[in-house]
Amino acid sequence: MADKSYLGWPFFEQRHAALERELDAWAAEHVRDAHGSDTDAQCRALVRALGDAGWLRHAIGGAAYGGALDAIDTRAICLIRETLARHNGLADFAFAMQGLGSGAISLFGSEANKQAYLPRVAKGEAIAAFALSEPQAGSDVAAMQCAAVLDGDHYVLDGEKTWISNGGIADFYVVFARTGEQPGARGISAFIVDKDTPGFDIAERINVIAPHPLARLKFTGCRIPASQRLGEAGQGFKVAMATLDVFRTSVAAASLGFARRALDEALAHAQGRKMFGQALADFQLTQAKLAQMATGVDSSALLTYRAAWQRDRGQKVTKEAAMAKMSATETAQQVIDAAVQMFGGMGVVSEHPVERLYREIRALRIYEGATEVQQLIIARELLREG
């Protein structure tokens, strides 16, 4: 059973502990270890289930639009992601993408945009996606080539996006494109593009080691009403970074959930596995490894919930979120690898819990800013403060 003592930390209020307990019980009944061959269908079903149960209300900001609160509660999002990840990686993915895909609308959308999209996201009736990366512009957002040209009261969008989560199943995409107000990152704008917009196509579905809906998108003369722009023209980089500042911390929380599950599995196995006339847990090497794993988990949790707490207090968390994301994802990789090693041959059997965790964690060290990018962000903020 996962350690829940962290819920008593001063980062949390009583409502957060209650939220985690309720979700943990729900997830144990509805999503624990669920998996299947049709990832698209499973993801759609999870979005609907999360919406029907009310969990997606926490992914959006604004009670008037179906949200749980008037503003996004970062600690709640992190607790939900950690809990879902501990039970099932695809359930965490389904929740996270509803938040990331609609986050820019919560933060920068017009009243009409919010009314049109957010209630459907909260109910699980519409699937959201966030389209920032391109074939030659991943971490280097300023290298973006996808372009949108203003033509009357529409923008004409041309170019490609890739590595887009929920690509192929989303009902709408928040797409970032170069509009040219200034060079580099200052000349990018953000738009909402519905899936059936003429000129928009799913160019390729992408298969990865932990199955998630993923695709390359193509835009050819795709006309988008100017009213679908999020924020001011040329402010797309600001829109993207503000959205990522909310959800980057939650990537750390998902990693934490994966690491906690791996530690739980390792503890149970070590106590039950007999070797050379004693339990695996009786060996000092095993005890040392378990101690390292537990310490890494708690260290990651402290960084993660510090960043979430600070953001909920209205503080800038660019550095703290990067620290949390870097530390939690790298530590989770180490914890899960140690769990696989402890299980021996069973640890690499397809669909074993720790084998699935091993595949799930790898992408988190890359998406929403690879570890190396987080290092640059942390150093840049330190130098700026100095």
C-alpha positions as CSV (number, residue, x, y, z in Angstrom):
1,M,0.0,0.0,0.0
2,A,1.4,3.4,-1.0
3,D,2.7,5.7,1.8
4,K,0.2,8.5,2.2
5,S,2.0,10.4,5.0
6,Y,2.9,13.1,2.6
7,L,-0.7,14.3,2.6
8,G,-0.1,15.7,6.0
9,W,2.7,18.0,4.7
10,P,2.0,21.8,5.1
11,F,1.7,22.1,1.3
12,F,-1.8,20.7,1.5
13,E,-5.2,21.6,2.8
14,Q,-7.7,19.1,4.1
15,R,-9.6,19.2,0.8
16,H,-6.5,17.9,-1.0
17,A,-6.2,14.8,1.2
18,A,-9.9,14.1,0.8
19,L,-9.6,14.5,-3.0
20,E,-6.7,12.0,-3.1
21,R,-8.6,9.4,-0.9
22,E,-11.7,9.6,-3.1
23,L,-9.8,9.3,-6.3
24,D,-7.7,6.5,-5.1
25,A,-10.8,4.5,-4.2
26,W,-12.4,5.3,-7.6
27,A,-9.3,4.4,-9.5
28,A,-8.9,1.1,-7.7
29,E,-12.3,0.1,-9.0
30,H,-12.2,1.6,-12.5
31,V,-8.7,1.9,-13.9
32,R,-6.1,-0.1,-12.0
33,D,-3.9,-2.0,-14.4
34,A,-6.5,-1.6,-17.2
35,H,-5.0,-2.1,-20.6
36,G,-6.0,-3.3,-24.1
37,S,-4.9,-3.5,-27.7
38,D,-7.0,-0.6,-29.0
39,T,-5.3,2.4,-27.4
40,D,-7.5,5.0,-29.1
41,A,-10.7,3.3,-27.9
42,Q,-9.3,2.9,-24.4
43,C,-8.2,6.5,-24.2
44,R,-11.6,7.7,-25.3
45,A,-13.3,5.5,-22.7
46,L,-11.0,6.8,-20.0
47,V,-11.7,10.4,-20.9
48,R,-15.4,9.7,-20.7
49,A,-15.1,7.9,-17.4
50,L,-13.0,10.6,-15.9
51,G,-15.5,13.2,-17.1
52,D,-18.5,11.3,-15.9
53,A,-16.9,10.9,-12.4
54,G,-16.2,14.6,-12.2
55,W,-12.4,14.4,-12.1
56,L,-11.9,16.4,-15.3
57,R,-13.5,19.4,-13.6
58,H,-10.1,19.9,-11.9
59,A,-8.3,20.1,-15.3
60,I,-9.9,23.4,-16.3
61,G,-10.1,26.8,-14.7
62,G,-13.4,28.5,-14.1
63,A,-16.4,27.3,-12.2
64,A,-18.6,29.1,-14.7
65,Y,-17.3,26.7,-17.4
66,G,-17.6,23.5,-15.5
67,G,-14.4,23.7,-13.5
68,A,-14.1,22.6,-9.9
69,L,-12.8,26.1,-8.9
70,D,-12.5,29.5,-10.4
71,A,-8.8,29.0,-11.0
72,I,-6.7,26.0,-11.7
73,D,-5.5,24.3,-8.5
74,T,-2.0,23.1,-9.3
75,R,-1.8,20.9,-6.1
76,A,-5.1,19.2,-7.1
77,I,-3.9,18.5,-10.6
78,C,-0.6,17.1,-9.2
79,L,-2.4,14.8,-6.7
80,I,-4.7,13.6,-9.4
81,R,-1.9,12.8,-11.8
82,E,0.2,11.1,-9.2
83,T,-2.7,8.9,-8.1
84,L,-3.8,8.0,-11.6
85,A,-0.2,7.3,-12.6
86,R,0.2,4.9,-9.7
87,H,-2.9,3.0,-10.9
88,N,-2.6,3.2,-14.7
89,G,-0.4,5.3,-17.0
90,L,-3.0,5.8,-19.8
91,A,-5.5,7.1,-17.2
92,D,-3.0,9.7,-16.2
93,F,-2.3,10.5,-19.8
94,A,-6.0,11.0,-20.5
95,F,-6.5,13.4,-17.6
96,A,-3.3,15.3,-18.3
97,M,-4.0,15.9,-21.9
98,Q,-7.5,17.3,-21.1
99,G,-5.7,19.8,-18.9
100,L,-2.8,20.6,-21.2
101,G,-4.9,20.7,-24.3
102,S,-7.4,23.2,-22.8
103,G,-5.1,25.0,-20.5
104,A,-4.4,27.9,-22.9
105,I,-8.2,28.4,-23.3
106,S,-8.6,28.5,-19.5
107,L,-5.8,31.1,-19.3
108,F,-6.2,33.1,-22.5
109,G,-9.4,32.2,-24.2
110,S,-12.2,34.7,-24.9
111,E,-15.5,34.3,-23.2
112,A,-16.9,32.7,-26.3
113,N,-13.9,30.3,-26.5
114,K,-14.3,29.3,-22.9
115,Q,-18.1,28.7,-23.3
116,A,-17.6,26.7,-26.4
117,Y,-14.8,24.3,-25.3
118,L,-14.2,24.1,-21.6
119,P,-17.6,22.6,-20.4
120,R,-17.2,19.8,-23.0
121,V,-13.6,19.2,-21.8
122,A,-14.8,19.0,-18.2
123,K,-17.5,16.5,-19.0
124,G,-15.2,14.3,-21.2
125,E,-17.4,15.1,-24.2
126,A,-14.5,16.7,-26.2
127,I,-10.9,15.5,-26.3
128,A,-8.2,18.2,-26.3
129,A,-4.7,18.4,-27.7
130,F,-1.7,20.8,-27.5
131,A,0.3,21.2,-30.8
132,L,3.6,23.0,-30.3
133,S,6.4,20.7,-31.5
134,E,7.5,20.4,-35.1
135,P,9.9,18.1,-37.0
136,Q,12.7,20.8,-36.7
137,A,11.4,22.7,-33.7
138,G,11.0,20.7,-30.4
139,S,12.9,22.3,-27.6
140,D,13.9,25.2,-29.8
141,V,10.4,26.8,-30.1
142,A,11.9,29.8,-31.9
143,A,12.8,27.5,-34.9
144,M,9.0,27.0,-35.6
145,Q,8.1,27.0,-39.3
146,C,4.4,26.4,-39.2
147,A,2.9,29.8,-40.3
148,A,-0.4,31.6,-40.1
149,V,-1.1,34.5,-42.4
150,L,-3.9,37.0,-41.6
151,D,-6.4,37.2,-44.5
152,G,-9.4,39.4,-43.6
153,D,-11.1,37.9,-40.5
154,H,-9.3,34.6,-40.9
155,Y,-5.8,33.2,-40.5
156,V,-4.5,30.8,-43.2
157,L,-2.4,28.1,-41.6
158,D,0.3,26.0,-43.4
159,G,2.9,23.6,-42.0
160,E,3.3,20.6,-39.8
161,K,3.3,19.6,-36.1
162,T,4.6,16.3,-34.7
163,W,4.7,14.3,-31.5
164,I,1.3,15.6,-30.8
165,S,-0.4,13.7,-27.9
166,N,-4.1,12.8,-28.6
167,G,-3.3,13.3,-32.3
168,G,-5.9,11.5,-34.3
169,I,-8.5,11.3,-31.6
170,A,-8.7,14.9,-30.4
171,D,-11.8,17.0,-31.2
172,F,-9.7,20.2,-31.2
173,Y,-6.1,21.3,-31.1
174,V,-4.4,24.3,-29.6
175,V,-1.9,25.0,-32.4
176,F,1.1,27.4,-32.3
177,A,2.2,29.1,-35.6
178,R,4.5,31.8,-36.7
179,T,2.6,35.0,-37.5
180,G,5.7,37.2,-37.9
181,E,5.0,40.2,-35.6
182,Q,8.7,40.0,-34.5
183,P,11.6,37.6,-35.1
184,G,12.0,34.4,-33.2
185,A,9.7,33.5,-30.3
186,R,8.0,36.9,-30.3
187,G,6.3,36.3,-33.6
188,I,4.2,33.3,-32.7
189,S,0.5,33.1,-32.1
190,A,-1.9,30.4,-30.7
191,F,-5.1,29.2,-32.3
192,I,-7.9,26.7,-31.6
193,V,-8.3,24.4,-34.6
194,D,-11.3,22.0,-34.7
195,K,-10.6,18.5,-36.1
196,D,-12.9,18.8,-39.1
197,T,-11.5,22.2,-40.3
198,P,-10.8,22.0,-44.1
199,G,-7.1,21.8,-44.8
200,F,-6.3,20.0,-41.6
201,D,-5.2,16.4,-41.8
202,I,-3.6,13.7,-39.6
203,A,-0.5,13.0,-41.7
204,E,0.8,10.0,-39.7
205,R,0.1,8.1,-36.6
206,I,3.2,7.5,-34.4
207,N,3.8,4.4,-32.3
208,V,5.9,4.6,-29.2
209,I,7.1,2.2,-26.5
210,A,4.2,3.1,-24.1
211,P,1.2,3.1,-26.3
212,H,-0.5,6.6,-26.4
213,P,-2.4,8.3,-29.2
214,L,0.3,10.3,-31.0
215,A,0.4,11.8,-34.5
216,R,2.0,14.2,-37.0
217,L,-0.4,16.9,-38.1
218,K,-0.5,18.7,-41.5
219,F,-2.1,22.1,-42.3
220,T,-2.6,23.1,-46.0
221,G,-4.4,26.4,-46.6
222,C,-6.3,25.8,-43.3
223,R,-8.5,28.8,-42.6
224,I,-9.0,29.7,-38.9
225,P,-11.4,32.5,-37.8
226,A,-9.4,35.2,-36.1
227,S,-11.8,34.8,-33.1
228,Q,-10.1,31.4,-32.5
229,R,-6.8,33.1,-31.7
230,L,-5.8,32.8,-28.0
231,G,-4.3,36.0,-26.6
232,E,-2.8,38.8,-28.6
233,A,-1.1,38.3,-31.9
234,G,2.6,37.5,-31.4
235,Q,2.0,36.4,-27.8
236,G,1.9,32.7,-28.6
237,F,5.2,31.9,-26.8
238,K,3.8,33.6,-23.7
239,V,0.6,31.5,-24.0
240,A,2.6,28.3,-24.4
241,M,5.0,29.0,-21.5
242,A,2.2,30.0,-19.1
243,T,0.3,26.7,-20.0
244,L,3.5,24.7,-19.5
245,D,4.3,26.4,-16.2
246,V,1.0,24.9,-14.8
247,F,1.4,21.4,-16.3
248,R,5.2,20.9,-16.1
249,T,4.9,20.5,-12.4
250,S,2.2,17.9,-13.0
251,V,4.7,15.8,-15.1
252,A,6.8,15.6,-12.0
253,A,3.7,14.4,-10.1
254,A,3.0,11.7,-12.7
255,S,6.6,10.5,-12.4
256,L,6.2,10.4,-8.7
257,G,3.1,8.2,-9.1
258,F,5.1,5.8,-11.3
259,A,7.9,5.7,-8.8
260,R,5.6,5.1,-5.8
261,R,4.0,2.1,-7.6
262,A,7.5,0.7,-8.5
263,L,8.5,1.0,-4.8
264,D,5.3,-0.7,-3.6
265,E,5.8,-3.5,-6.1
266,A,9.5,-3.9,-5.1
267,L,8.7,-3.9,-1.3
268,A,6.1,-6.6,-1.7
269,H,8.3,-8.7,-3.9
270,A,11.3,-8.4,-1.7
271,Q,9.3,-9.5,1.4
272,G,7.8,-12.5,-0.4
273,R,10.6,-13.7,-2.6
274,K,12.7,-16.5,-1.0
275,M,16.4,-16.9,-1.9
276,F,19.1,-19.0,-0.2
277,G,16.9,-19.8,2.7
278,Q,15.7,-16.2,3.5
279,A,13.6,-13.4,2.1
280,L,15.1,-11.1,-0.6
281,A,14.4,-8.3,1.8
282,D,16.8,-9.8,4.4
283,F,19.8,-9.1,2.2
284,Q,21.6,-5.9,3.0
285,L,22.1,-5.1,-0.7
286,T,18.3,-5.2,-1.1
287,Q,17.8,-3.0,2.0
288,A,20.3,-0.4,0.7
289,K,18.5,-0.3,-2.7
290,L,15.1,0.1,-1.1
291,A,16.4,2.9,1.1
292,Q,17.8,4.7,-2.0
293,M,14.4,4.3,-3.8
294,A,12.4,5.6,-0.9
295,T,14.7,8.6,-0.3
296,G,14.5,9.5,-4.0
297,V,10.7,9.3,-3.9
298,D,10.4,11.6,-0.9
299,S,12.9,14.1,-2.4
300,S,10.9,14.3,-5.6
301,A,7.7,14.7,-3.7
302,L,9.1,17.6,-1.8
303,L,10.3,19.4,-4.9
304,T,7.0,18.7,-6.8
305,Y,4.6,19.9,-4.1
306,R,6.8,22.9,-3.2
307,A,6.4,24.1,-6.8
308,A,2.7,23.3,-6.9
309,W,2.1,25.1,-3.6
310,Q,4.1,28.2,-4.7
311,R,2.2,28.4,-7.9
312,D,-1.2,28.2,-6.1
313,R,0.1,31.1,-3.9
314,G,0.6,33.2,-7.1
315,Q,4.4,33.0,-7.2
316,K,6.5,32.5,-10.3
317,V,7.7,28.9,-10.4
318,T,9.7,28.7,-13.6
319,K,12.8,27.5,-11.8
320,E,11.0,25.4,-9.2
321,A,8.8,23.6,-11.8
322,A,11.9,22.8,-13.8
323,M,13.7,21.5,-10.7
324,A,10.7,19.3,-9.9
325,K,10.3,18.0,-13.4
326,M,14.0,17.2,-13.8
327,S,14.4,15.6,-10.4
328,A,11.2,13.6,-10.4
329,T,11.5,12.2,-13.9
330,E,15.2,11.2,-13.5
331,T,14.6,9.8,-10.0
332,A,11.6,7.8,-11.2
333,Q,13.6,6.3,-14.0
334,Q,16.2,5.1,-11.4
335,V,13.6,3.8,-9.0
336,I,11.7,1.8,-11.7
337,D,15.0,0.4,-13.1
338,A,15.9,-0.8,-9.6
339,A,12.5,-2.4,-9.2
340,V,12.9,-4.2,-12.6
341,Q,16.3,-5.4,-11.4
342,M,14.9,-6.7,-8.1
343,F,12.3,-8.7,-10.0
344,G,14.9,-10.3,-12.2
345,G,13.4,-12.1,-15.2
346,M,9.9,-11.4,-14.2
347,G,10.7,-7.7,-14.4
348,V,11.0,-7.8,-18.2
349,V,8.0,-10.0,-18.9
350,S,5.5,-8.1,-21.1
351,E,2.7,-6.4,-19.2
352,H,4.2,-7.1,-15.8
353,P,3.5,-4.0,-13.7
354,V,7.2,-2.9,-13.4
355,E,7.7,-3.7,-17.1
356,R,4.9,-1.3,-18.0
357,L,6.3,1.3,-15.6
358,Y,9.7,1.0,-17.3
359,R,8.1,1.8,-20.7
360,E,5.9,4.6,-19.3
361,I,8.5,6.6,-17.5
362,R,11.0,7.0,-20.4
363,A,9.0,9.6,-22.4
364,L,8.5,11.8,-19.3
365,R,12.2,12.6,-19.3
366,I,11.7,14.1,-22.8
367,Y,8.3,15.7,-23.2
368,E,7.3,19.2,-21.9
369,G,11.0,20.0,-21.9
370,A,13.7,17.3,-21.8
371,T,16.0,17.1,-18.8
372,E,18.7,19.0,-20.5
373,V,16.3,21.9,-21.2
374,Q,15.2,21.9,-17.6
375,Q,18.9,22.3,-16.7
376,L,19.2,25.3,-18.9
377,I,16.0,26.8,-17.5
378,I,17.3,26.4,-13.9
379,A,20.7,27.9,-14.7
380,R,19.1,30.8,-16.6
381,E,16.8,31.6,-13.7
382,L,19.7,31.4,-11.2
383,L,21.9,33.7,-13.3
384,R,18.9,36.2,-13.7
385,E,18.4,36.2,-9.9
386,G,22.1,36.7,-9.3
